[in-house]
Amino acid sequence: MKKRRKTIRPEAIALLAILLCTVVICLIIVIKKDPVSPMTDPTGESPVTGAQTSGQEAVPVITAPEEISVRAVTGGAWEQDDPQDLLALASAADETGKSYPVTLEGEYDLSKAGVYALSYVITDNHGSRIEKALRLTVLASPFAADGTLIDGEYITDNGHSLAIKGGLAYVDGYLLVNKSYSVPEGFSSTGDCTRSMVPEVMEAFQRMRNAAPASIRANITIRSGVRNIADQTVIFNNYVRNDGLENALTYSARPRYSEHHTGLAMDILTSSAEESKQPATAAVLDWLNKNAWKYGFIQRYPENKTEETGYIYEPWHYRYVGTELAEALYNNGDWITMETYFGVDSFYHTAYSS
Ligand SMILES: [Zn+2]
């Protein structure tokens, strides 16, 4: 029987070897050309397009905000951090680092509330326009040029509603008194100068007092409740006389700017920083700090919040706001100030005259 033997010719082996080498070389070239696939780009940036496809052409890009909100400027009395030099917020450059002059097109008026559609514009190397839209919102200001309040409806810096009615400020319906928002001349919380707390506040205060452990309860007393404007004038002037105006302003309100006018605020047990550190007093203040929110009271001037409230730490000063807001501001023990929560400031917009 004839046996057919399959033999592999040397030519075939050589061909196979050449083929294999070609595949390997091709693979190496592909990997070298694209060491990092765009899908796994560690920088997270999408692959550059456009700028590289047009030969050596560099495409300038405008870097600028798309949206800005500023408060209307009223006679320079509004001391704001809001950016007013809109051009300074924009720049333009291409990837070679060359920068391009930016202009701002469109009309706007920083003293008039409204929404303005503007454009940052640059001209590229071929004289073509490149633009980027800017939506500028100028919010109405509740302050007149002399810093006094103007009755009306406003929006706060973080979008809460602010109403000035009869010279009183209400944010989402909550009466607000601080260095920016005063009570009007002749104001009295009850209308008859009886110097009594608002009844709802007294009821909440009694509930809180009854809930406290016996050792604390007897010491939950109102050291200072309602003060009328005349009271505050005497108190403030005394501080100024003894401690100087600058110091007095850090802990005492100018007449018409004290929360004590409202019948919603009280100093409990003490009004003194020194006294508040004594163990018996500190124990009461500590209980209040942890529990007052359950009865609708907030610590109005918490520690390390002077920049927000305008006042130094006053662990004795409580303000009634109701349980809903009190719980939000208590924030599990990390107090949020009314100013930060509502997006309002606290500094004197009006000049002081004794
Ligand atoms: Zn007080």
Residues whose N, C-alpha, C, O or C-beta is under 5 A from the ligand:
A	BS01	ZN	M266 D267 H317
